[in-house]
Amino acid sequence: MIPKPPTRRRLTLQAAILLIGALIASALLLSRPAPERITTPRLAPLVTATVMTPRSTPLVVEGTGTVRPAAEITLSAEVGGRVVSVSPKLVRGGVFSAKDTLFKLDDQSYRNAVSVAQAEVEQRRVDVAIAAQNQLIAQREYELLRQRLGSDAPPDTSLAAQLARQQPQYEAAEASLYRAEAQLADAELNLERTAVLAPFSGRVRSESVDIGQFISPGQAIADIYGT
């Protein structure tokens, strides 16, 4: 049996029902209250902060190489003599500071040399004073004689010659004084050199010196190095 096609009336009714349903659905949607807005708090990132303070720190650098002393010399005396004292620091491996007295020589003969040089200087100073006085006396005698005789009188050749000799004699006395002072300075320097001082701070590598030993100028006494 073949079904009958829907009539116009049924179609109109169905359309009306659909329209009414759509209107009701629209009304329900429009009348529904708006959803409440929830404010989500802003969360800070989970990190740890540290306040940095600038400062200087040593930079450690590792490497390989050969360690060498800043200085290494053979210790010796500049003058000769008999050893009268040796520092306890002047031993193998001993540690010393700059200007430490490492050993001493008998200085009696050097003290005597200083005394002789001082006496020589004093004598030469007297000679200079005498030469200066003689020069002054000769000059005055010559001037007095010229005043008595007058300017037109011929000069006394013997007195003029004596005056002329005074200046070279004075200069020779001065030269002798300078030479004596230089000899005194040398004697005092040699006296100082009887005490042998460390030229720098360091350690003793080896040594060969004993009390009573006689050493010559420049003789090797010890090997030392700086630290």
Summary of the structure (lengths in Angstrom):
residues: 227
radius of gyration: 57.9
end to end distance: 127.2
largest distance: 194.8
contacts: 502
relative contact order: 0.19
helix: 45%
strand: 16%
